[in-house]
Amino acid sequence: TDDLRRRIDRMVIGFTADEKPVTAGMLKATGALTVLLREAVKPNLVQTLENTPAFIHGGPFANIAHGCNSLVATKTALKLADVVVTEAGFGADLGAEKFFSIKCRYGKLQPAAVVVVATVRALKMHGGLAKDQLGGQNSDALLRGCSNLFQHCENLSGFGLPVVVAINRFPADSSEELDLLRRECSVRNLPIALSEVWSRGGAGGEELARQVLRVLAGQTGEFCHLYEDGDSLKAKIETVARRIYRADSVIYTPAAEKGLAMAEKAGLAGAPVCMAKTQYSFSDDPKKIGCPRGFSLTVRDVRLAVGAGFVVAICGDIMTMPGLPKVPAAEQIDIDQSGLVTGLF
């Protein structure tokens, strides 16, 4: 019905508290969403080359969205296996924080441990090497870049969970570099294991799996959230900025202030925040590698994701809707009262 379509419009498109007329184009978009969501609500069960089951259900980018798969998939997996591994995309300052603050909050999930995946190449980049120099051995750069990894680990420990470091090994990684990384983790009492599944399949992941099981067996911590529902939106943003990114302060543009006021008016003051920023740095500047300090985080806009149930704080210069065509495919997709789908293929 038209009334139902208006409700879906407001939920999905994210209308503000101000009433706006529903146009024919909006109704068309609603029809397309109905078509897609009718099947998309079902988790997609697949298997690896070694017959391990896996659910693929949703994959939003963690630099502009929450970066996790669906609660439906995760809760289904938890009913089927003793240990469930789920991915939270991009850096742990984005994917992991949002997994904990948004998905675990809404799903009442209690994660037991965290695996931080790192590569020697990425750590050398954070140590100051250019991309065309990452293939060569450089222990000094690796040592400098380790500070980035250890900030991630320290951040994640703040959620009350044990951390395991997984090194995704590349063919060019030298034994000396891997040994250095093991020593640095050992000094900080961080369990570490190599992951070589790319080249060796499941056998290449056994060391990591055993390490994770050992950590789970000795787990004594308890998962906790970074902020409370009752905190103000600004307090939530600033908690993430200070405790995860290590910013000294947060700057709000007039557009961001307006967006925050709109969120309060729409009744979203108790919603979690989804920080949209670059994945290349703890800061909102992709050029600030390693562990930047002494910077301010700029929130240039605030948008409402009403259906998803969170408030998006857009930080720095980041594109929030990449790769779209000039004419969206949604303009050709619809579904009629009898359930007949048109324009999908």
HELIX and SHEET records of a PDB file:
HELIX    1   1 ASP A    2  ASP A    9  1                                   8    
HELIX    2   2 ARG A   10  GLY A   14  3                                   5    
HELIX    3   3 ALA A   24  ALA A   40  1                                  17    
HELIX    4   4 LEU A   71  LEU A   78  1                                   8    
HELIX    5   5 GLY A   95  LYS A   98  1                                   4    
HELIX    6   6 PHE A   99  CYS A  104  3                                   6    
HELIX    7   7 ARG A  105  GLY A  107  1                                   3    
HELIX    8   8 VAL A  120  HIS A  126  1                                   7    
HELIX    9   9 LYS A  131  GLN A  133  5                                   3    
HELIX   10  10 SER A  139  SER A  157  1                                  19    
HELIX   11  11 SER A  175  VAL A  187  1                                  13    
HELIX   12  12 VAL A  197  ARG A  200  1                                   4    
HELIX   13  13 GLY A  201  GLY A  205  5                                   5    
HELIX   14  14 GLU A  206  ALA A  217  1                                  12    
HELIX   15  15 LEU A  233  VAL A  240  1                                   8    
HELIX   16  16 ALA A  241  TYR A  245  3                                   5    
HELIX   17  17 PRO A  254  LYS A  265  1                                  12    
HELIX   18  18 ALA A  329  GLN A  332  5                                   4    
SHEET    1   A 2 ASN A  44  GLN A  47  0                                        
SHEET    2   A 2 PRO A  53  ILE A  56 -1                                        
SHEET    1   B 3 VAL A 114  ALA A 118  0                                        
SHEET    2   B 3 VAL A 163  ASN A 168  1                                        
SHEET    3   B 3 ILE A 192  SER A 195  1                                        
SHEET    1   C 4 SER A 249  TYR A 252  0                                        
SHEET    2   C 4 SER A 296  ALA A 305  1                                        
SHEET    3   C 4 PHE A 310  CYS A 315 -1                                        
SHEET    4   C 4 VAL A 273  ALA A 276  1                                        
SHEET    1   D 2 ASP A 334  ILE A 335  0                                        
SHEET    2   D 2 VAL A 341  THR A 342 -1                                        
END                                                                             
